[in-house]
Amino acid sequence: MLGTLEGARSPVTTFTDTLYADVHLRPGARIPLRPAHEERAIYTLAGEITIGGDVFPPDRLLVLRPGDTVTAAAGPQGAHLMLFGGAALGSQRYIWWNFVSSSKERIEQAKDEWRRGRFDIVPGDEEEFIPLPAM
């Protein structure tokens, strides 16, 4: 866990309002998600969850509306979730492929640096290089 969740606090120092929690729910178990963080999301890694009568299977990213309190209930096999969120960013962000920045110019710089091989190799994955997509 990183940040705070339901009264628990991580010992890790953060410099912004942050939430990251790896949650395992037994079959039928429930977890309330109160609006303690301005922006929040749930990623279902395994199992299914029900929120407000809607069932969500694994491999889903659910972005929660600011201010809403929801309860996630695990399905019959239980569920493995990633909860994350925090304070809203104060400025616009741009995303292109695997690059995210507050500046379009930095995105272009990252593209150029990727093409030139200036990013570190992923440890344990030295054999594969993924070229920039043609967009």
C-alpha positions as CSV (number, residue, x, y, z in Angstrom):
1,M,0.0,0.0,0.0
2,L,1.0,3.6,-0.7
3,G,-0.8,6.6,0.8
4,T,-3.9,6.2,2.9
5,L,-7.0,3.9,2.7
6,E,-9.8,3.5,5.3
7,G,-7.7,4.8,8.2
8,A,-4.6,2.8,7.3
9,R,-1.5,4.7,6.3
10,S,1.6,3.5,4.5
11,P,5.0,4.2,6.1
12,V,6.2,5.4,2.7
13,T,6.6,9.2,2.5
14,T,4.6,10.7,-0.4
15,F,4.6,14.3,-1.5
16,T,1.1,14.4,-2.9
17,D,-2.3,12.9,-1.9
18,T,-1.7,9.4,-3.2
19,L,-3.4,6.0,-3.1
20,Y,-2.2,2.6,-4.3
21,A,-3.4,-0.6,-2.7
22,D,-3.2,-4.2,-3.7
23,V,-6.4,-5.7,-2.4
24,H,-7.4,-9.4,-2.2
25,L,-11.1,-10.0,-1.4
26,R,-12.5,-13.4,-0.3
27,P,-15.7,-14.6,-2.1
28,G,-18.5,-12.2,-1.2
29,A,-16.3,-9.8,0.7
30,R,-17.0,-6.1,0.3
31,I,-14.8,-3.0,0.4
32,P,-16.2,0.6,0.7
33,L,-14.5,3.2,-1.4
34,R,-15.2,6.6,0.1
35,P,-14.2,9.8,-1.6
36,A,-11.1,10.4,0.6
37,H,-9.1,11.0,-2.7
38,E,-10.2,13.4,-5.4
39,E,-9.6,10.9,-8.2
40,R,-9.9,7.2,-7.8
41,A,-9.9,4.1,-9.9
42,I,-10.1,0.3,-9.6
43,Y,-8.4,-2.2,-11.8
44,T,-9.7,-5.8,-11.6
45,L,-6.8,-8.2,-11.8
46,A,-8.7,-11.4,-11.1
47,G,-12.2,-12.4,-10.2
48,E,-15.2,-10.2,-10.7
49,I,-16.7,-7.4,-8.6
50,T,-20.1,-5.9,-8.3
51,I,-20.6,-2.2,-7.8
52,G,-24.1,-0.8,-7.7
53,G,-25.6,-3.9,-9.3
54,D,-23.2,-3.9,-12.2
55,V,-20.8,-6.8,-12.6
56,F,-17.2,-6.2,-13.8
57,P,-15.0,-9.0,-15.0
58,P,-11.2,-9.2,-14.7
59,D,-9.0,-6.8,-16.7
60,R,-11.2,-3.8,-16.3
61,L,-10.3,-0.3,-15.3
62,L,-13.1,1.5,-13.5
63,V,-12.7,5.3,-13.0
64,L,-14.9,6.5,-10.1
65,R,-16.7,9.8,-10.2
66,P,-15.3,12.3,-7.8
67,G,-17.3,12.5,-4.6
68,D,-19.1,9.1,-5.0
69,T,-19.0,6.5,-2.3
70,V,-19.2,3.0,-3.8
71,T,-18.8,-0.5,-2.4
72,A,-17.1,-3.2,-4.4
73,A,-18.3,-6.8,-3.6
74,A,-16.2,-9.8,-4.7
75,G,-17.8,-12.5,-6.8
76,P,-17.9,-16.2,-6.0
77,Q,-14.2,-16.7,-6.7
78,G,-13.1,-13.7,-4.7
79,A,-11.3,-10.8,-6.4
80,H,-7.8,-9.3,-6.7
81,L,-8.0,-5.5,-7.2
82,M,-5.6,-2.6,-7.6
83,L,-7.0,0.6,-6.1
84,F,-5.3,3.8,-7.0
85,G,-5.9,7.6,-7.0
86,G,-5.0,10.8,-5.4
87,A,-5.2,14.6,-5.9
88,A,-6.2,15.8,-9.4
89,L,-3.3,17.1,-11.4
90,G,-3.2,20.9,-11.6
91,S,-2.6,21.1,-15.4
92,Q,-3.5,19.3,-18.6
93,R,-1.6,16.1,-19.5
94,Y,-0.9,14.7,-22.9
95,I,-0.5,11.0,-23.8
96,W,0.9,9.4,-26.8
97,W,1.7,5.7,-26.8
98,N,3.8,5.1,-23.6
99,F,4.6,8.8,-23.1
100,V,2.7,11.1,-20.7
101,S,3.7,14.8,-20.2
102,S,2.3,18.2,-19.4
103,S,4.0,19.4,-22.6
104,K,3.5,18.4,-26.2
105,E,7.1,19.4,-26.8
106,R,8.3,16.9,-24.2
107,I,6.3,14.1,-26.0
108,E,8.1,15.0,-29.2
109,Q,11.4,14.9,-27.4
110,A,10.6,11.5,-25.9
111,K,9.7,10.2,-29.4
112,D,13.0,11.3,-30.7
113,E,15.0,9.9,-27.8
114,W,13.2,6.6,-28.1
115,R,14.1,6.4,-31.8
116,R,17.7,7.1,-31.0
117,G,17.8,4.4,-28.3
118,R,18.4,6.8,-25.4
119,F,16.0,5.1,-23.0
120,D,17.4,2.4,-20.6
121,I,16.9,-1.2,-21.6
122,V,14.3,-3.1,-19.4
123,P,16.3,-5.5,-17.2
124,G,15.6,-9.1,-18.2
125,D,14.1,-8.0,-21.6
126,E,17.3,-7.0,-23.4
127,E,16.3,-8.9,-26.6
128,E,13.1,-7.1,-27.5
129,F,12.9,-3.5,-28.8
130,I,9.5,-2.2,-29.6
131,P,9.6,0.6,-32.2
132,L,7.4,3.6,-32.1
133,P,4.0,3.0,-33.6
134,A,3.3,4.5,-36.9
135,M,0.6,7.1,-36.1
